[in-house]
Amino acid sequence: MDLKNQRRMAADLLGCGANRVWIDPNRIEDVADAITRNDVRVMINAGAIKAMQKKGISSGRRKYLAGQKKKGRQRGPGSRKGAKYARTPRKREWIRKIRSIRVRLKELREQGVLDSMTYRKYYRQAKGGMFKSRAHLDTQLKIHGILKEEKL
């Protein structure tokens, strides 16, 4: 049976494409008798004609990959695109480093470990890039006898 016209009208009424229109194979004769839009609307309400679900794109692989990356996988040299400093710019690394060092210096000044002169000296050295990290700053302060060695 040729149901092209019914399929076209149903697609228009359901708001989908003609390929997504499903016609019940057991009620083909009833659908063939539906020649007006109203007849097709009755068939839709009766359940003889339905719109099939849209085919989506599965996000399962994406979720799995995101989980792996969260764990630190998939980050080797083969996965990298762009130069070392394109991924994390030098400036961003510097900001991260200098902020933590300056916070540490302020803590020590507020605790009374550093007087203002010593604080200024180490602040300027930090600005000049003398310390690699906060831990490096602490080791330098211990070497110069400003911080006491903690006994475990």
Secondary structure, DSSP 4 states (H G I P E B T S, - for coil): ---HHHHHHHHHHHTS-GGGEEE-GGGHHHHHH--SHHHHHHHHHHTSEEEPPPP----HHHHHHHHHHHTT-S-SGGG--S-HHHHS-HHHHHHHHHHHHHHHHHHHHHHTSS-HHHHHHHHHHHHTT--SSHHHHHHHHHHTTSSPPPP-
